[in-house]
Amino acid sequence: MIKTSITVNGKQYKSLEEMPPDVRQQYDEAMRRMAAALSGGQESAQANSVIRNIVTVSNRTFGNNPAEMPLPIEPSRMPSEGRRFVYDLAFWVIVGLALWFWLGRY
C-alpha cells in the first residue's frame, strides 16, 4: 500500500481533497511554478520543496537512501502458505472420504 502525505507550511495533509481552499491554491501555484521551472519556462520557482520517500517492507521503514534497502526484496510467502493449507485440507478430506467409503463396504 502506498501512503502519500503533502506538507504545506508545516501542516501535513493526507490528500489534496483534505486541504482547505486557500492552502490548495498555494499548493497549486507552487506546482505550476515547479512545472514551469522544470520545463525551462521563464518563471523561476521560488518555493522550497522537499520530496521524501519512505518505504516500509515487512514492518521495516527505509528512508530516502535506496542503499538502505535489502536487495532483492523477497516476495511475501502469505499466498503460498494459504495455498498450501487449502491443498493439505483437500488431501485430508479425500483421505477421509476414501476411508469412509472403504470401511462402509465391510
PyMOL commands that set and color helices and strands:
alter all, ss='L'
color gray80, all
select helices_A, chain A and resi 16-18+21-38+66-68+78-104
alter helices_A, ss='H'
color red, helices_A
select strands_A, chain A and resi 6-8+11-13+55-57+60-62
alter strands_A, ss='S'
color yellow, strands_A
deselect
rebuild
show_as cartoon
